[in-house]
């Protein structure tokens, strides 16, 4: 079939790991749909706690997924804002609702397994209440209009997400609920695809992976895996902030780096520094794996990665060593979103941009997929692209274990039809149940 690529020539996985993945999700192929409750019903670029609290219909979502033959719900239970949408005694739950519990309960009576996505180092709420745990800039500079200085924390204005005040609520009152909200406002959408949010601008923070923030994340992880019947627990933002090259230079990191590599090793610009960053992220992954398996040995662990050059991006900026991380956690999930960069629906120029990134993402995975030592389940987008572009991505990035699509809200009627037909005609219903 046009657009289907045979990845077996590039990538081999241990049959026992594939078998374990099938057992965990009770299917030969995974067909997952992602849902981000705190971003409301309009797509990527809003935070809407009122919608999540009062309007999100769990039974309706599960019914729609079953109708389209999905067998896994990828539920974002902790987003980049830091909101924890379960009954937590540790974290911040601004929606006053156990959304994860509701999905687990409804899912028991359906063909849908629950896989949760858990944002790690990016945490706007924790950045405000624990600024001492935020990553520290090691240089001064400017990035996308953001000025920063050596020694400052990396709390900056959020790039795309915006917040509308609930009707009748004053800014000063809402800021008590959402402390990372600023008085800055975007009244119009920008031309660039990443600047189309409208509303009040929140801040965001990348936390130091050598700080007590890790202990906080592990406590949250244990709480979820212990109290909820989830088949998979996937770590998102298990990395440094890729927008900056000078993180993290806090006293904790510098002291630990000097202890491990000596005072002669160069901070920020040396092989030792990049190894230190990737070891730091891998150490967090190992702690996460230990907590997950100790709490529920049958829960599948996973992690999300961004496509890009190995040395210049994955290791130097993100601190992600694909081989290390995939040797620790059970499943790797590349985030393959080329048509978020551009879509034919916005004109021929954006079509060219999207096609260029699709070509690059495919080329990148052909070069790098051998680095994975675990099964690979890619996630790609339905939002902000058309059905043809969506299917092209799904076919291209199905590495053999299935495919995940992102995300539920924003997917069009035409795309839902295409998704159902893809399950019936290309995956095969016998492999999904």
N, C-alpha and C positions, 0 to 999 in steps of 0.2 A: 504494500500500500504506500502511496506517495506520502513522504514525510516521516515514515517509520525508519529508524536507524538501528542497525544491529550492533549493540554495544558489547556483545560477547567477544568480539575480536579485540577489544581494548581492556576488558575488565573481567576478572574471575573472582568469585567469592566462595568462601568455605561453605560447602553444602549443609553442614550442621548449623551454621548461622542462619542460612536461608530457611531451614526447617524450623528453627526456633522462632523466627519472625512469623512464619505462617501459623505456628501453633498459638503464639501470643494474640494474634488478631483473628484467628479462626477462619482463615481464608487463604487461598493460593495467591491471590493478588490483592493489594491494598488499593482502595479507591476512596480517597479522603477529600473532604471539603472543610476549609477553614472558616472559623467564625470569630470575630473580634467584638465581644459584647459592648465594651465601653466606648467604641467608636460609632455607635448608633447605626442607623439604617441607611446612611447616605454614601458610604464608601470609606476611603482611607482617612480623610483629612479633618475629621472632627473627633472631639472627645465629648461624649454625651452620656453622663451618668444617669440623668433622669430617664432616658430611654431604657437603659439597662435595668433600672430599678422598677419601672412601672409598665413598660410596654413590651419588652422582649417575651415572645411566646415560645416557650420551650417545646411544647407538643407540636406546634406548627412547624418548627424547624426540623425536628426529627421526622415528621411525616413527609416533608418535602424531600429530605435526603433519601428516605426509603423509596419514595416514588421515582427518584432518579437513579436508584440502584447503588448509591454510596453505601459503603460498609464501615466507614470510619468518620467520626467527627473530630477535626483538629480544633480544639477549643483553646483560645488564648486566655488563660486564667490569670496571667500577670503580664500586663502590657508595659510599654516604655514609660508610662506615667507612674507605674508602681502599684496600681490598684490590684488588690487580690480579691477575686470574685468568688470566694468560698467562705465558709464559716470559720474564720481564723481568729485565734487568740494572740497571734504574733504580728500579723501584717495590717495594712490599711485597706479597709473595705468601704469605699464611699457610696456603694449602691445599696447597702443594708439588705442584701439578699444573697442567699447561698445558690448562686447560679450553677456552679459546678455540681452541687448536690442534686439539683433539679434535673440536670441533663443525665447524670448517672442513674437516677431513679427511672426516668422515662426510657432511657436507653436499654434498661434491663428487659423491657417488654418488646424490644425491637431487634433488628438485625444490625444495629449500629454499635460499634465499640468506641470508647472514648479515649482519645489521645490528647494530652494537654501540652500546650506551648507555654514556656515559662521564661520570661525575660530576666536576664541575670544582671549584667553590669550597667545597663542603661536604666536609671530609676529616678524620675523627676522628684517624686515625693521624698524619698530617702535623701536625695541631694539637698533638700531644703532643711530637713530636720537633723541631718547628720553631715554638715558641710565638711567636717574633719575627715570623712571617709571618701570624699570626692577626689578623683584623680587630679594631679597637679601638673600644670604646664611647666616644661623645662626651658622654654624659649619665649620670646615675644614675637608677635606677628599679626597677620590679618587673614581671615578665611571667610569668604562669602559675606563680607561686611562685618564680621565679628573681629573685634580687636581683643587681644589677650596679651598678658605680660608674664614674664618669668616669675614663677611662684604663685600665680593665681590658680584658683580651682577651675576646673573645666565645666562650670555651669554656664550655659549659654541659652539664648532664645532657641526654642524648638524650630526646626526647619520647615515642617509642613502642617503639623496638626494645630488646629485652632479650637476655641471654645466660645460658645454663645451663652450669655447669661440667661438662666431660666426667667420666664416672664414674671415680673413683679419683684425680682430679687436684685438688690443693690450690689455693686462690685465689691465693696468692703465686706459685705456679709458672705458673698460667695467665696472670697479669698480665704475666709476662715475654713471653709471646706476643702478648697483647692489651693494650698499655700504656694504652689509654684506658678500661679497665674500672675501675669503682669498687666499693667494698664495700657500697654502698647496694643494697637489693633490694626488689622488688615481689613480695610473696608471693601477692597476689590481683589479679584483673583489676578495673580501675575500671569505673564505669558508662558513662563517656563513650567514644565509639567510638575516640578516639585514645589511650586510656589502658588498653588491654586487654592489654598485654604483661605477662608474668610472668617474673621472674628478675633477675639482676644488671643494674644500670643502667650503661650506658657513657656516656662524655661524647661530645660532638660539637663540631666547630669549623667556622666559616665563615672561610676564608682571605682575606686581603687581595688583591684583584685587581690591585694595583699592586706586589706583592711578588715575590720570586723563586719563589713558588709557581707563577706562570704559566710560567716557564722549565721547571720540573719537569713541568707538564702538557703542554707542547709536546714535550718529550723523550719522554714516554710515548706521545703521539699518533703521533709519527714511528715509534716502535718498532712500534706495532700496525699502522699502515697499510703500512709497509715489509715486515713479516714475515708478514702474514696476508692471506688472500684474502677481505676483507670488502667487501661491496657498498655499505655505508653506515656512516658514523661520525657519531653524533649526540651533541651535548653536552648533558648534563643539569646542573642547578644552575649554569647559566651566568648567574649573578645574585648579588645580595647576599641576606643572610638577611632574609626578609620578616617575621619575627617582631619585628624591632626597627627603629626609625626613625632610629637614631643611628650607623649604620655606613657607612663606616669612617672613623674620625678618628685614624688613626695619623699619625706625623710625615711619612711618605712621601706620603700622600694630601693632607694639609694643605699641604705644601710645593708639590706639583704643582698643587693647586687655586689657591693664591695666585699662582703663576707664570702660570697660564692666565687667571685672571679678576681678579687684583688683590686687594689686602688689604681693600678696602672691601666686596667681595662677601661675603655672609653664609654661614658654614658651617652646614650642616644645614637651614636654613630660607630658601632662595632658589631662584629659577629657575636661577641659575648652578650651584648645588650639584647640583640634579637633572640638569642637562645634563652636568655633570662625571661623575656616576655612570653615566649611560647611555653617554657617550662611552668611559668606562673599560671597560665590558662589551663595547661594540662593537669597541674596539681589540683586546681578547682574541679576539673572534670572527674578526676579520680575520687575526690571527696564526695562529689555528687553521686557517682556510681556506687560508692560504698554505702551511702545512706539509702539509696533506692533499693539496692539488692538486699541489704540487711532488713529493711522494712517490709519489702515484698519482692521476693526473688523472681517472681513471674512477670513483674512489670518491666517492659522494654524501655531501655534508656536511649536517648538520641540527642543530636545536636544539629544546629543550623549553621551553614557556612555561605559566604558570598563568593561568587565566581570572580576570578581576576588573576593577575600574575602571582606566581608563588612567592618569589623573594621580595619584590617591591611592595606587594599589597598584603597578601595573607600573613606573611611572617613579620615584615617590618612594621606595618601599620596595625594589623589586627591581633598579632600574636597567636595566630591559629596555624598549628602544624597538623595538616590533615592526617598524616600517618599516625602521629601520637594520639590525637583525639579519637580517631576511628578504631584504634587499638584498645581504647579504654571503654568507650560507650558503644552500645549495641548497633545503632543505626546512624548513618550520616545522611543529612538532608540538605543538599544544595538548593539555594533559593534562586531559581532560574526565571527572572522576570524581564526578558528583553523588551516586551511590548509595553512595559511601564515607561520606557524611554521614548516611545513614539508609536502611534497607531494610525492606520490609514483613515480612520474616521475623522482625524483632525487635518487631513490634507496629505498631498504627495510627499512633502518634505518630512513629515513625521513618520510616514510609512518607510521612507528610506532610512531614517534613524533607527526605527524598530528593527528593520531587516538587517541592518549593520550589526546591531547588538546581538540579534539572534545568531548570525554567522559567528560572531566573536565568542559567544557563550558556548556554542557547539565546539568550536575549535579549542577553546580553553579546556573543556571537559575531555576531549580526545587526548589532550596532552597530559592531563592531570589525574584522570580517573584511577590510574594504577596506584595512586597514593592512598586510596581508601582500602582499609583492611576489614571492612564490615559491609553488610548490605547497604545499598544506596537508594533512598526514596526521595526523589526530587519534588519540590513544590513550585508550582508556576501560577500565573495569575489569570483570572477571568475578568476582574475589574479593570476598567480603562483600556480594554482592547475589544475587538469584535470576535464573533464565533470562529471565523477562519483562522485568525491569529492565535486564539486560544487553543484550538485543536492542533495547530502546527507545533506549538510549544509542548503540548501534552504528548504528542507522538514522538517528538524529537528527544524529550528528556525522560522518557520511560526507560529506566536502566535495567528493567527486568522484574522488579518487585511490585510494580504498580506506579501510581502517580497521585499526587495531592494537588488540589486546586485551591486558589486563594482569591476571593473569599465569598462567603454566602451573601452578605448584603452588598449590592452593587452589580451582581450577576443579572444579566438581562433575561427576558423570557426566551429569546432566540438562543441564548447560550444554554439555558436549562434544557431546552429541546436537544441541542447538540450534545450535551453531557450525557443525557439519557441514552441517546443513540450510540455514543461512544462505548458506554458500558455494555450495551446489547450486542453491538456488531464488531467491536474491536477488542475488548477485554474478554467478553463472554460471561454470561451470568453464572455459569457453572463454577467459575473461578472466584466469584465474589461472595458466595454463600457457603 
